[in-house]
Amino acid sequence: MRKPNRRELKVLQKLQTDWPEPWSKFTGAGEGTKQSLLEEGWIRPNQNPDYPADYFEITPEGDKAAWS
């Protein structure tokens, strides 16, 4: 597993929550950053029906990448 770049790391560390977050919260992180985070398995689309479908949550792998 590679280390996250500066933008990816910023997103991962802001996603350190117990609930999904909207992608629009991450100013400066565009579609390319989102796609690379998804491809690495560090984030995933929201799985909680109480939140909108366009929200994202961190995975255990993303949590590890954020702080390693």
Steps between C-alpha positions, in 0.01 A plus 500: 500500500631843407493802726233762433606826339442834672144551372399141567643520851306820570174331397573182695579689817181708470299180453600377846141501617233253594265616225520552122598838358401676176777523240429874468652544848846438355583821318802465275448126455345427163374197313855369443570493872166335571563236233848418630369468857226265379745295292737460794208386716556782748148639471168352389160639411272541797335177612277657768140550382465797738738707282483602133654270241760759394670489842820306565654319794852391584592132495726325751773509234447874458522553874831316505632698200399828663718447804793288380 
